[in-house]
Each structure stands twice: as structure tokens, then as C-alpha cells.
Amino acid sequence: MQFISTRGGMEPVGFADVLLTGLAPDGGLAVPDTVPALSSVDLEALRPLPYADLAARVIGLWATDIPEADLLSLTRAAYGQDRFPRTVVPVTGLDQVADGLILVGLSEGPTMAFKDLAMQFLGQAIPYVLRRQGRVLNILGATSGDTGSAAEHAFKGQNGVSVFMLSPAGRMSEVQRAQMYSLADANIHNIAVEGVFDDCQNLVKAVNADQDFKRRYAIGAVNSINFGRIAAQIVYYVWSWLRVTDELPVAERATYRVDVTVPSGNFGNIYAGHLAREMGLPLRRLILATNENNVLDEFFRTGVYAPRPSSATLATSSPSMDISKASNLERFLWALLGPGAFAQAWQRLEEDGRTDLSEHVSTMRERYGFISASSSHADRLTAIRLVHAMTGRLIDPHTADGVTVALQLMQPGFPTLVMETAKAAKFGETVAEALGSAPAPDAELRALLEAEQHVETIANDLAALRALIEKDAVLPAES
Ligand SMILES: *Cc1c(COP(=O)(O)O)cnc(C)c1O
């Protein structure tokens, strides 16, 4: 399995190398040159496996340059009981809310959001590859909240790795801030930028654009453009389909197609769903849910992709989806259009700030299964109240975006999974607004909120960021 750049300017590399690179040298994203197949025979062989073992098998289809036994010890460490004390990914029917509605619990890890599932894998796999190659790495990332804390919790205390995590000052929830800024490990650097998420992401791109600086300081990424994360996210699509079909007669399983609804921002989670579907997992429709920042919804409905500037990005009550330029969409556009037409569309996008792919809308729908809708603050409050009233269960506002859109678009006879992307406790303010009272924080959460915080605030300024990296980067041992 080899990976190439969407922009066509990178020599093919293997999975281990892709783990250590952020953007490709030509500014594009790494994409697989082929998609491995999962036949119904494979799926039945995977059915009895525990989560960590399933992860090794699914990721192994992409990571053909990592020995199977090594991969298995990495995934067993990543998804062990110390990080996931309960079921790694519980799958729960919500028939009381709507017939066939199913919640896929992706938030059982240390930072209470789905990003732990990908990041804990990278937290094992990246140090493994670095050791193998005798290298160090300075991870530079931008987060609107959940990526940053997941990365820091996955890499804290690791030798040969430092984390520089940019976050938009004042735009994260209290719990998100506490999860990141309470870490005191010497290799973790929290940097609050005066701006929004897209400003943070542009700073990261600017640092990466300087090849010399990037090489000197061994800069890499773990934000959602890292293909290692995408590969780890494919696993829970396979897992949840297996769990939904466990009780069916064997003959009916292979043709049992389900819909999946994914609260989306940077298009990383649902892109993993797209690859799972391309691998042959029986997913019928990929239902993309956005909040009021609905650039992706507009794209899948009309074919017009018009990313908005950060100044036009709204601060909503599902802040991890407050994104108006979805990095991973580039990967899907490349697959949809093919390399040549992609290059033209991308050039139009860079020149005009928008690209009109309306002639491809039916292909996106029929061939790839994509449909979409968006939800508002009021919709989220309603969904939180509804799920709580019908089931006694608390959902967070991002999951509520998913539930809202699933209830709008689901069709009788087709089970509809909703990806639970965070725990309600992480976004207690909005849950309290919906229910009239805040869920009582448990002792663990109270201790977290009271812990001392460590963060440096900088202006939206490349020079300031570079100075911080120069001061604190981990460097290879002098020989
Ligand atoms: C990151 C995140 C999302 C968006 O996921 P993408 O992969 O960026 O589309 C949705 N909900 C929560 C809670 C998140 O942390």
C-alpha cells in the first residue's frame, strides 16, 4: 500500500512515513493509491475479535509496512483498559426516540470525545516508528478543542516527541480547556492564539510551508489530515456494523445496509466512513451533519464548495464543528474527480474562492451515498431534551447535531447509526441550557476543573509561533 499526494507532487510512501508527515511537500494531502477490499468472508472472520484486535486487522490493510505482531501490540496498548475502562465502542439502540435509531459511543476514552480513538493509536504508533528510524518529532497542531486534548493525552510523557498545540483563545468549553491546560508534562506546549480555529490552522500551514524550518525542527502533525488517524477511525465503522448485525441470520448479514450520521467539521470522521464504504462495508448512506457553519451541507446539497473566511465562522454551541474550510474534503474531491479534474477544480477554488461541482451532485449521492443537512442551536436543545426524555440518557451538543439530522433524513426500514462524538459532561453548559439544570460533575471532573493550568497566549502571528517552537522543540541527540 502506497500513499501519494492529492496535488501529484510526492513520491509514493508507505504508511509508516505517512504517520510522520503532515501536509505533503507539495501542500497536498496523502491519499492511498488503492483501497483494500473487505469481502463478506473477511467481515465474518473479523466478527469475533475484540476491538483492539479488530483495529490491528483493519489498520493492517493500510499499514502493510508494519509487521502484524507489532501492530497488534500497538493497538492493544492504545485500546487497553487503562485508557478505555469500559467497552471501547458501545453500540446502543435508541428505538424509544425513533425506530431503528442507534447510538455509536465513540467517547469512552480519556478526553471524552471520539478523537481519542484515533489519537491513542497515533500515541503508540508514532513513537514506535520514530524508535525504528532513530528520529524525534515535534507535533504541531491546531485544535478547536477536542483534537488538542486527545493528542496531548496520547503523547504526554513520551520520549522523543513534543506537542505544540494551537487553540483559539476563549473559544473552547471549560472542560476542553481544563483537559488541555491542566497537563504539566514537559513535552506538552499549549498555545492560545488570538483568533478562531481557521487562524490556528493557517498558522500551522504557514510553518509547514517553510521546508527548511520544518526539517530543522522535525515538524509533523496529528490533526485530522494525518492518514494514520483516518485509518484508526475506519475501525469503528466496521465494529459498529458488526455489532448491529450480530443477531441476524448469517445469510442476511452481508446485504444488511445501514445509514450512518456523522456530526462533521473537518470531514475526517466521515471520510473514514467513506473509505469503509469503499472497502465494501455495507453502508448505504453517509449522512453528513453540520451546525450553523454549514459549508459542507451546502456543498453536498448544491455542489458549490465555497469555504468561508475565519471572520465568517460562527461561534456555536457545538464548537468542535465551527469550521468553514474542511481540510479532509480535498481527499474526497480528489477521489470524486480524479487527479486531472481535481487539479483544475482546485485551481478554480484557489483563484475564485469557490468551485462549482453541481454536475457531480448526483454522483456524490448515488455512487458515494452522501447526503447532508444542518442543525441550529434550537435544534440541538430539542434533541438533547428529546433523547433525555425518551431514554434518560444525556447527549452532547455535537451528537445532538447528528441526532437532529438523522431524525430528519432517516427512512423506515433502514437502521441509522449516529456517531456520538463527545460526552455530555464535556459540554455541560449547553446540556444545562436544554434541560434546565446542569448534570452534576463527578469527583474526577471537579478535580480536573480545579487543576492549575499551563498555557501561553500569542497574537495571530507566525513569528511569535516560530519563536516558541525554536525555544522548546525536542532535537535529535547530537552524535
Ligand atoms: C472533531 C469533532 C467533530 C468533527 O469531526 P471531523 O472529523 O472534524 O469532521 C465533531 N464532534 C466533536 C465532538 C469533535 O471533537
The ligand as an SDF file (V2000), in Angstrom:
LIG
                    3D

 15 15  0  0  0  0  0  0  0  0999 V2000
  -13.7260   16.8940   15.8730 C   0  0  0  0  0  0  0  0  0  0  0  0
  -15.1340   16.7910   16.2760 C   0  0  0  0  0  0  0  0  0  0  0  0
  -16.1640   16.7510   15.3270 C   0  0  0  0  0  0  0  0  0  0  0  0
  -15.8970   16.8940   13.8380 C   0  0  0  0  0  0  0  0  0  0  0  0
  -15.1860   15.7990   13.3160 O   0  0  0  0  0  0  0  0  0  0  0  0
  -14.4160   15.9270   11.9000 P   0  0  0  0  0  0  0  0  0  0  0  0
  -13.6460   14.6750   11.7910 O   0  0  0  0  0  0  0  0  0  0  0  0
  -13.5350   17.1350   12.0360 O   0  0  0  0  0  0  0  0  0  0  0  0
  -15.4500   16.1060   10.8640 O   0  0  0  0  0  0  0  0  0  0  0  0
  -17.4610   16.5730   15.7670 C   0  0  0  0  0  0  0  0  0  0  0  0
  -17.7390   16.4770   17.0900 N   0  0  0  0  0  0  0  0  0  0  0  0
  -16.7750   16.5200   18.0310 C   0  0  0  0  0  0  0  0  0  0  0  0
  -17.1530   16.4300   19.4640 C   0  0  0  0  0  0  0  0  0  0  0  0
  -15.4520   16.6660   17.6610 C   0  0  0  0  0  0  0  0  0  0  0  0
  -14.4980   16.7130   18.5870 O   0  0  0  0  0  0  0  0  0  0  0  0
  1  2  1  0
  2  3  1  0
  2 14  2  0
  3  4  1  0
  3 10  2  0
  4  5  1  0
  5  6  1  0
  6  7  2  0
  6  8  1  0
  6  9  1  0
 10 11  1  0
 11 12  2  0
 12 13  1  0
 12 14  1  0
 14 15  1  0
M  END
$$$$
